[in-house]
């Protein structure tokens, strides 16, 4: 029954997407969790990475495409940070402004077209496919590649966030007063943080462009919600530990989110229902601890008043 | 060490909320001076500190630290030479980072611009942090990996004090830094403050609402009102001064009693 509902290939696909999209969740881990900034440029930045990645990959450079996507993401993050730190734009507004502007930029990157195909060109996935002919490898080579890239990023983040600069970035979102008193320039740390965050988001877009061999101008829409859902699930699962443990928790959250979505699709939900599903998952993930606390309160109050009633009767 | 020449600051100029927080204030602190500051609520004590740290740029006047004109120097650059403790013990440390990481950030000031961005906390630094923590006698040296958010207010303030003085600052600003702590902890933090300031001969400005403290600690007592320093006592005159004298002096200068409920309570 379960195997009918959930075949191995469906699970593998869900995990592949989980690893690839986990990079966006990691980007939000930096901007939202560490820097305490609601960076809403994610959707546009993701599409930017996808567009740049698709264009460069269709020119025959699948590896360069990933670095180009990341570089584009750094630019996007830099502009968001510039608006906040140098021009005094509120962080949420800065993200929205950049997101809006990126729509046009993305359109231009894709050669004034709303869709770009990478068909007929080598991608990092098609290159990985040629490594071995084994049956199990044929089924899992995409998953292996996606997992390796994402876990590698977690390790790099672990290294980076424990350097002097990384510590400064983490402290900026934790206590800005203290940061300024420690001779660190918060404008600088916010800028670096958002550039790193942007590069991860765009890398995810660049990988997706090669994974599905196309890029669409609306591909990024709602990405920020999905990434938030993954981040929230991950942070609920892993609350403490080193940066590596916590970033792996975020990846786990992304994997779990994709599995939940895959199950939802198996119940013959139409594809359009996905966005609503992710909105509901985010709400549940964020609201669950609060609701639980309220429930505890009501339970204790009821128990207390029941106790009083018993006293009166006695 | 610190020379302030006629600084003024008006907040929200030209609006109904206009408030002149500092009025043509001048102050000269010699190296090793330890001055306490008392004054009513809203006298401008914290504003004076914020002017020194660079939280805002003063409208008029100049500020010199160790001979350097820092009037227009940016806040994070000034903080290399300035230690600043707030009344709120939560303000000086990053709660989600470990004790060790917090200290590493404070220790950045030791390196100035030279420190490489991608360097990590070294073994020697960890040893130094451990030594420093052990003098607090709070057992924190065995909890260096714990997030600071788990510590009590007193422990956090003691840690903040260590962090502010780990690299000897040119001036240490203490803004009622023991006021939010319970009496026993406050005593301990104050004792530690005295020790460190004396040991390293740090020039120090301390806001307090405790009149006894104001007269006992350090070598100078300043009294502020309406953005000015109205009284500056040191030397022999200060030694013979009692709390009542001080309150009387205030009444003479301002024409009304000291309007600070906490001062009255702690008198």
Interface residues (C-beta under 8 A of the other chain):
Chain A: X160 X162 X163 X164 X165 X167 X168 X170 X171 X174 X175 X177 X178 X179 X180 X181 X182 X183 X184 X185 X186
Chain B: X53 X74 X75 X76 X77 X79 X80 X82 X83 X84 X86 X90 X91 X92 X93 X94 X95 X96 X97 X101 X102 X104 X105 X106 X108 X109 X112 X115 X116 X117 X118 X119 X120 X121 X163 X164
